[in-house]
């Protein structure tokens, strides 16, 4: 393999890995909807639940946990009774907003 071909091959693999990671981050039936809800303001769990009709408790808990672990959403717990937890979209999470806007445009074109 020539050095030029090897470099091109490495660039393709690198691009492929980057795209796979992006898909991993935004995949899921509910993830982009949750991110979209958080784009304007910090929300409590119940507010998110009401904003995503049809999502089960188990799935919402899982998706929020994943978004926090991916570093896209910040979770703040308050030492109150009853417990109060708030979720907010951070700068890393905001990088997905243009993708959501583009997907919305594409969806509108097909409705």
N, CA and C of each residue as an Amber inpcrd file, in Angstrom:
protein
   333
   0.8480000  -1.1690000   0.0000000   0.0000000   0.0000000   0.0000000
   0.8960000   1.2340000   0.0000000   0.5900000   2.1530000  -0.8890000
   1.3780000   3.3790000  -0.9680000   1.0560000   4.2770000   0.2280000
   1.9810000   5.1680000   0.5750000   1.7240000   6.0750000   1.7060000
   0.4560000   6.9220000   1.5090000   0.2130000   7.3550000   0.2610000
  -0.9730000   8.1690000  -0.0150000  -2.2450000   7.3600000   0.1980000
  -2.2530000   6.1140000  -0.2700000  -3.4160000   5.2450000  -0.1210000
  -3.6410000   4.9070000   1.3460000  -2.5410000   4.6810000   2.0760000
  -2.6550000   4.3820000   3.5000000  -3.2590000   5.5680000   4.2430000
  -2.8120000   6.7840000   3.9120000  -3.3380000   7.9810000   4.5630000
  -4.8230000   8.1480000   4.2460000  -5.2160000   7.9300000   2.9930000
  -6.6210000   8.0240000   2.6050000  -7.4470000   6.9900000   3.3460000
  -6.9360000   5.7860000   3.4550000  -7.6280000   4.7170000   4.1710000
  -7.8110000   5.0790000   5.6400000  -6.7800000   5.6350000   6.2520000
  -6.8600000   6.0520000   7.6530000  -7.8650000   7.1880000   7.8380000
  -7.9350000   8.1060000   6.8720000  -8.9000000   9.2010000   6.9450000
 -10.3260000   8.6660000   6.8570000 -10.5460000   7.6810000   5.9850000
 -11.8730000   7.0810000   5.8380000 -12.2720000   6.3870000   7.1280000
 -11.3540000   5.6240000   7.7140000 -11.6370000   4.9340000   8.9710000
 -11.9310000   5.9530000  10.0650000 -11.1400000   7.0230000  10.1250000
 -11.3470000   8.0630000  11.1280000 -12.7190000   8.7120000  10.9450000
 -13.0690000   9.0390000   9.7050000 -14.3710000   9.6370000   9.4150000
 -15.4900000   8.6790000   9.7810000 -15.3110000   7.4090000   9.4680000
 -16.3180000   6.3980000   9.7880000 -16.5400000   6.3140000  11.2990000
 -15.4520000   6.3210000  12.0670000 -15.5680000   6.2630000  13.5240000
 -16.2670000   7.4990000  14.0830000 -15.9630000   8.6510000  13.5160000
 -16.5910000   9.8960000  13.9580000 -18.0900000   9.8620000  13.6750000
 -18.4680000   9.4020000  12.4890000 -19.8890000   9.3150000  12.1340000
 -20.6000000   8.3060000  13.0230000 -19.9740000   7.1590000  13.2770000
 -20.5770000   6.1550000  14.1570000 -20.8110000   6.7260000  15.5520000
 -19.8610000   7.5010000  16.0500000 -20.0090000   8.1080000  17.3760000
 -21.1630000   9.1110000  17.3810000 -21.2670000   9.9030000  16.3170000
 -22.3600000  10.8730000  16.2240000 -23.7120000  10.1700000  16.2150000
 -23.8250000   9.0870000  15.4670000 -25.0740000   8.3240000  15.4160000
 -25.3760000   7.7260000  16.7850000 -24.3550000   7.2340000  17.4630000
 -24.5280000   6.6720000  18.8090000 -25.0810000   7.7280000  19.7640000
 -24.5840000   8.9460000  19.6320000 -25.0030000  10.0270000  20.5200000
 -26.4600000  10.4110000  20.2730000 -26.8850000  10.4810000  19.0180000
 -28.2290000  10.9750000  18.7250000 -29.2480000   9.8780000  18.4850000
 -28.8270000   8.6170000  18.5300000 -29.7710000   7.5400000  18.2480000
 -30.7820000   7.4020000  19.3700000 -31.7930000   6.6790000  19.0960000
 -32.8320000   6.4710000  20.0940000 -34.0840000   7.2320000  19.7140000
 -35.1970000   6.6250000  20.0170000 -36.4920000   7.1970000  19.6550000
 -36.7490000   8.5290000  20.3570000 -36.2470000   8.6830000  21.5750000
 -36.6090000   9.8270000  22.4010000 -35.4920000  10.8380000  22.6280000
 -34.2670000  10.4660000  22.3750000 -33.1240000  11.2910000  22.7830000
 -33.1620000  12.7040000  22.2010000 -33.4100000  12.8270000  20.9130000
 -33.4250000  14.1560000  20.3020000 -34.6070000  14.9880000  20.7930000
 -35.7180000  14.3220000  21.0970000 -36.8790000  15.0390000  21.6250000
 -36.5470000  15.6130000  23.0050000 -35.8740000  14.8260000  23.8240000
 -35.4720000  15.2980000  25.1540000 -34.5070000  16.4790000  25.0250000
 -33.5360000  16.3550000  24.1420000 -32.5810000  17.4510000  23.9260000
 -33.3180000  18.7020000  23.4570000 -34.2580000  18.5260000  22.5410000
 -35.0350000  19.6630000  22.0340000 -35.8080000  20.3470000  23.1650000
 -36.3940000  19.5690000  24.0600000 -37.1200000  20.1400000  25.2030000
 -36.2010000  20.9790000  26.0910000 -34.9690000  20.5190000  26.2390000
 -34.0180000  21.1960000  27.1290000 -33.3090000  22.3760000  26.4660000
 -33.5840000  22.6220000  25.2100000 -32.8560000  23.6680000  24.4880000
 -33.1340000  25.0590000  25.0500000 -34.3160000  25.2910000  25.5700000
 -34.6890000  26.6300000  26.0340000 -34.4640000  26.8670000  27.5200000
 -34.6740000  25.8060000  28.3350000 -34.5710000  26.0370000  29.7780000
 -34.3100000  24.7390000  30.5280000 -33.9140000  24.9140000  31.7650000
 -33.7080000  23.8020000  32.6830000 -35.0720000  23.2470000  33.0710000
 -35.1720000  21.9090000  33.0960000 -36.4460000  21.2630000  33.4240000
 -36.2670000  20.2070000  34.4970000 -37.3210000  20.0110000  35.2640000
 -37.3520000  18.9250000  36.2330000 -37.8460000  17.6640000  35.5300000
 -37.6210000  16.5240000  36.1750000 -37.9820000  15.2350000  35.5940000
 -39.4470000  15.2080000  35.1400000 -40.3600000  15.6380000  36.0010000
 -41.7860000  15.6070000  35.6760000 -42.1330000  16.4680000  34.4730000
 -41.4490000  17.5970000  34.3230000 -41.6870000  18.4690000  33.1690000
 -41.2370000  17.7900000  31.8830000 -40.1100000  17.0950000  31.9510000
 -39.6330000  16.3570000  30.7780000 -40.6130000  15.2410000  30.4570000
 -41.0620000  14.5220000  31.4640000 -42.0110000  13.4140000  31.2750000
 -43.2810000  13.9160000  30.5900000 -43.8030000  15.0490000  31.0330000
 -45.0080000  15.6120000  30.4070000 -44.7360000  16.0890000  28.9840000
 -43.5110000  16.4910000  28.6990000 -43.1590000  16.9840000  27.3720000
 -42.8970000  15.8990000  26.3500000 -42.8150000  14.6550000  26.8130000
 -42.5500000  13.5190000  25.9190000 -43.6560000  12.4780000  26.1350000
 -44.8610000  12.7450000  25.6170000 -45.9570000  11.8000000  25.8170000
 -45.6200000  10.4280000  25.2270000 -45.9620000   9.3960000  25.9670000
 -45.7520000   8.0400000  25.4700000 -44.4690000   7.3850000  25.9440000
 -43.5770000   8.1490000  26.5400000 -42.3240000   7.5560000  27.0160000
 -42.5640000   6.9160000  28.3870000 -42.0070000   5.7410000  28.5880000
 -42.1610000   5.0700000  29.8800000 -41.1630000   5.6440000  30.8880000
 -41.4680000   5.4390000  32.1620000 -40.5640000   5.8960000  33.2320000
 -39.1760000   5.2920000  33.0430000 -39.1450000   3.9890000  32.7870000
 -37.8760000   3.2630000  32.6460000 -37.0300000   3.8360000  31.5110000
 -37.6650000   4.0820000  30.3750000 -36.9340000   4.5970000  29.2130000
 -36.4630000   6.0260000  29.4660000 -37.3060000   6.8620000  30.0640000
 -36.9020000   8.2430000  30.3350000 -35.7240000   8.2860000  31.3010000
 -35.7820000   7.4920000  32.3490000 -34.6650000   7.4350000  33.3030000
 -33.3910000   7.0020000  32.5820000 -33.5030000   5.9790000  31.7290000
 -32.3380000   5.4760000  30.9890000 -31.7790000   6.5490000  30.0500000
 -32.6490000   7.2150000  29.2900000 -32.1930000   8.2250000  28.3330000
 -31.5410000   9.4090000  29.0390000 -32.1340000   9.8620000  30.1330000
 -31.5260000  10.9710000  30.8790000 -30.1640000  10.5670000  31.4350000
 -30.0750000   9.3480000  31.9380000 -28.7950000   8.8540000  32.4540000
 -27.7490000   8.8170000  31.3400000 -28.1340000   8.3390000  30.1600000
 -27.2110000   8.2810000  29.0310000 -26.7580000   9.6790000  28.6170000
 -27.6890000  10.6130000  28.5500000 -27.3390000  11.9840000  28.1640000
 -26.3820000  12.6240000  29.1670000 -26.5700000  12.3270000  30.4380000
 -25.6580000  12.8330000  31.4720000 -24.2870000  12.1770000  31.3130000
 -24.2630000  10.8550000  31.1090000 -22.9900000  10.1370000  30.9540000
 -22.2370000  10.5700000  29.7040000 -22.9640000  10.9060000  28.6370000
 -22.3270000  11.3850000  27.4110000 -21.7980000  12.8110000  27.5730000
 -22.1740000  13.4620000  28.6620000 -21.7030000  14.8250000  28.9120000
 -22.4810000  15.8770000  28.1600000 -23.7080000  15.5510000  27.7390000
 -24.5300000  16.4870000  26.9750000 -25.5230000  17.2430000  27.8510000
 -25.8900000  16.6260000  28.9610000 -26.8800000  17.1950000  29.8730000
 -26.2860000  17.2240000  31.2750000 -26.5280000  18.3200000  31.9670000
 -26.1040000  18.4370000  33.3610000 -27.2870000  18.1080000  34.2610000
 -27.0120000  17.3500000  35.3100000 -28.0320000  16.9640000  36.2850000
 -27.6680000  17.6100000  37.6110000 -28.6190000  18.3350000  38.1800000
 -28.3800000  18.9650000  39.4760000 -29.4160000  18.4450000  40.4660000
 -28.9200000  17.8410000  41.5400000 -29.7900000  17.3290000  42.5990000
 -29.7620000  18.2970000  43.7720000 -30.9250000  18.5320000  44.3430000
 -31.0510000  19.4130000  45.4920000 -31.3870000  18.5560000  46.7020000
 -30.7880000  18.8400000  47.8210000 -31.0190000  18.0670000  49.0380000
 -32.3210000  18.4490000  49.7100000 -33.4130000  18.2170000  49.0250000
 -34.7270000  18.5860000  49.5420000 -35.6110000  17.3590000  49.6690000
 -36.6670000  17.4910000  50.4550000 -37.6850000  16.4560000  50.5420000
 -39.0020000  17.1220000  50.1740000 -39.7040000  16.6450000  49.1430000
 -39.3180000  15.5380000  48.2720000 -38.1140000  15.9240000  47.4100000
 -37.4180000  14.8920000  46.8990000 -36.2200000  15.1530000  46.0940000
 -36.5320000  16.0230000  44.8750000 -35.6090000  16.9170000  44.5630000
 -35.7500000  17.7630000  43.3760000 -34.4910000  17.6080000  42.5450000
 -34.7010000  17.2800000  41.2700000 -33.5970000  17.1100000  40.3250000
 -33.9240000  17.9320000  39.0850000 -32.9410000  18.6710000  38.6000000
 -33.1260000  19.4690000  37.3900000 -32.1040000  19.0590000  36.3380000
 -32.5370000  19.1250000  35.0890000 -31.6900000  18.7680000  33.9560000
 -31.5680000  19.9780000  33.0400000 -30.3510000  20.2150000  32.5620000
 -30.1350000  21.3230000  31.6330000 -29.1570000  20.8960000  30.5480000
 -29.3780000  21.4420000  29.3700000 -28.5140000  21.1640000  28.2310000
 -27.2570000  22.0160000  28.3720000 -26.0910000  21.3930000  28.2490000
 -24.8400000  22.1410000  28.3630000 -24.2720000  22.4280000  26.9700000
 -23.0930000  23.0160000  26.9190000 -22.4990000  23.4000000  25.6290000
 -22.2940000  22.2040000  24.7050000 -21.8430000  21.1000000  25.2550000
 -21.6480000  19.9020000  24.4330000 -22.9830000  19.4370000  23.8630000
 -24.0170000  19.4700000  24.6730000 -25.3470000  19.0840000  24.2150000
 -25.8830000  20.0290000  23.1520000 -25.5260000  21.2920000  23.2620000
 -26.0010000  22.2830000  22.2870000 -25.4140000  22.0630000  20.8940000
 -24.3280000  21.3080000  20.7940000 -23.7530000  21.0370000  19.4700000
 -24.6960000  20.2000000  18.6160000 -25.6710000  19.5440000  19.2330000
 -26.6160000  18.6970000  18.5030000 -27.7990000  19.5100000  17.9690000
 -28.0190000  20.7030000  18.4760000 -29.1810000  21.4970000  18.0840000
 -29.2640000  21.7700000  16.5810000 -28.1680000  22.1020000  15.8880000
 -28.2750000  22.2820000  14.4380000 -28.7270000  21.0050000  13.7160000
 -28.3410000  19.8550000  14.2290000 -28.7770000  18.5820000  13.6400000
 -30.2830000  18.4290000  13.8220000 -30.7810000  18.7530000  15.0060000
 -32.2190000  18.6760000  15.2690000 -32.9700000  19.6280000  14.3410000
 -32.4590000  20.8390000  14.1790000 -33.1040000  21.8110000  13.2950000
 -33.1410000  21.3060000  11.8600000 -32.0490000  20.7120000  11.4120000
 -31.9980000  20.1690000  10.0550000 -32.9600000  18.9930000   9.8930000
 -33.0070000  18.1070000  10.8690000 -33.9380000  16.9790000  10.8120000
 -35.3870000  17.4640000  10.7950000 -35.6510000  18.5300000  11.5160000
 -37.0040000  19.1020000  11.5040000 -37.3640000  19.6110000  10.1110000
 -36.4220000  20.2820000   9.4580000 -36.6520000  20.7620000   8.0920000
 -36.9090000  19.6010000   7.1390000 -36.1030000  18.5580000   7.2490000
 -36.2810000  17.3810000   6.3910000 -37.6450000  16.7530000   6.6550000
 -38.0000000  16.6020000   7.9240000 -39.3000000  16.0360000   8.2730000
 -40.4490000  16.8620000   7.7190000 -40.3370000  18.1870000   7.8120000
 -41.3740000  19.0800000   7.2810000 -41.5570000  18.8790000   5.7800000
 -40.4730000  18.6320000   5.0810000 -40.5440000  18.4460000   3.6320000
 -41.3280000  17.1970000   3.2510000 -41.4250000  16.2470000   4.1670000
 -42.0910000  14.9880000   3.8560000 -43.4650000  14.8640000   4.5030000
 -43.9270000  15.9090000   5.1570000 -45.2660000  15.8590000   5.7720000
 -46.2840000  16.3790000   4.7910000
